[in-house]
Amino acid sequence: MKTVTSLAANPIFYLGLLVIILAIFGFQLGAYSRINNLFLHDSSSQNKIVVNTLINYGNGTSTWHNKTDVARTWNFYDLTISIARVDAVSSVGVGNEHFIQAIDGVRQAGRFYWTLWLFCQKDTAWAASPVGADLVKLINGQSLAWYYQGPSSTDPATWQPPIPGATKVSICRN
């Protein structure tokens, strides 16, 4: 006579139950991820932009700080002090602006000082900034540079771009 075995004693029953539980768990995890992406945005990421910064120390050494996440409200001075050791003097008058004296221990001396550069996308060229770092509003995807050099004149037209041999323009076209 054949005995009837209960479903609970059959190993296939447990395997099927495990598959059903894993399927439900996977569905729940997928639904949670979808809802999170649709409705629960990280507001901090909406307030961030990404910028690239070159620091050319004027001695053949350069450092790129690529894809740096920064707050939308930052200016180039804020970015600079977040990626490098900076010694600066702030002016008491106009908007508490800063004059960079040293970056990462490279200090202005004699006719050598830090020049500020913007990369012009439309021109695919570098342009000396017409304003100081505090007044440079950052734009998503922008590239900027500090270049330590000893120009022969205070006229930016005589300055060398931060990358040797790079194209230079007098002003960025919008």
Secondary structure, DSSP 8 states (H G I E B T S, - for coil): ------GGG-HHHHHHHHHHHHHHHHHHHHHHHHHHHHH---HHHHTEEEEEEEEE-SSS-EEEEEEEEEETT-BHHHHHHHHS-EEEEE-SSSTT-EEEEEETTEE-BTTBEEEEEEEETTTTEEEE-SS-GGG-B--TT-EEEEEEE--SSS-GGGS--SSTT--B-SS---
